[in-house]
Amino acid sequence: MKKLFYLLFFFSVVVNAQESALFEEGNTAYSEGNYEQAIERYNSILEDGKTDVAVHYNLANAHYKLNHIAPSIYHYEKALQLAPNDEDVRNNIVFAQNMAIDAIEETPQSQFSGWMESGYALFSVSGWGWTAVTFVVLFAAFFLVYYFSSKPVLKRAFFIAAVFFFVLAIGSVFMGYSRQSFEESQEYAIIFSEEAEVLSEPNVRGAEVFVLHEGTKVQVVEDFQQWSKIELANGNQGWILQDTFRRL
């Protein structure tokens, strides 16, 4: 058993070393203006199943330098999924989106929806979970002090503090659950085809509703065979072939 542990440990060290080497090679190629080679190195890391903000971000930058609209937007979006509050990613994705042809105005959100999404973005699902655990620990600590305290003033103060942290713990659990439900219900994709027809029904006989171009972000509503029903930020819907886009 111990030999197996050492073997697995050695293997993980080797893999991490290889990924670090590929990442550094990609960075070196990027700094020298060899963007194609940088892309190759970064993609090699992703092909091994590694998901990392820096890899997606640098890969997006390299594609942007080569005016690859869809891949640059795609990898900026992947980086945002991993780090929603990263200012560098948020700033750079705007430049990439400016290369896209389709200018789609978003349907205005209600104020409540905006507040909820801002709340979701504060932490990941696991982050909300750890926040809830922290508040539970604080609740337990203040409750114990309240329980064993003999002075009425202190008991009242610690009881109020315990209730406060208990409410925050419940709120954190709710936010974490809500964010998870929100993420599971929101499946997005980036159009990779230079042009993609969106039809009224999932077959080639459907009437053309509109045409999308590479780099446009769509929400995947449902799938049917090789077709998917998509929705734009402005609410427009239609059916599109699945080989014209790449899911985030």
Buried (B, 14 or more C-beta within 10 A) or exposed (E): EEEEEEEEEEEEEEEEEEBEEBBEBBBEBBEEEBBEBBBBBBBBBBEEEBEBBBBBBBBBBBBBBEEBBBBBBBBBBBBBBBBBEBEEBBEBBEEBBEBBEBEBEEEEEEEEEEEBEEBBEEBBBEBBBEBBEBBBEBBBBBBEBBEEBEEEEEBEBBBEBBBBBBEBBBBBBEBBBBBBEEEEEEBBBBBBBEEBBBBEBBEEEBEEBEEBBBBBBBBBEEEEEEBBBBBBEEEBBBBBBBEBBBEB
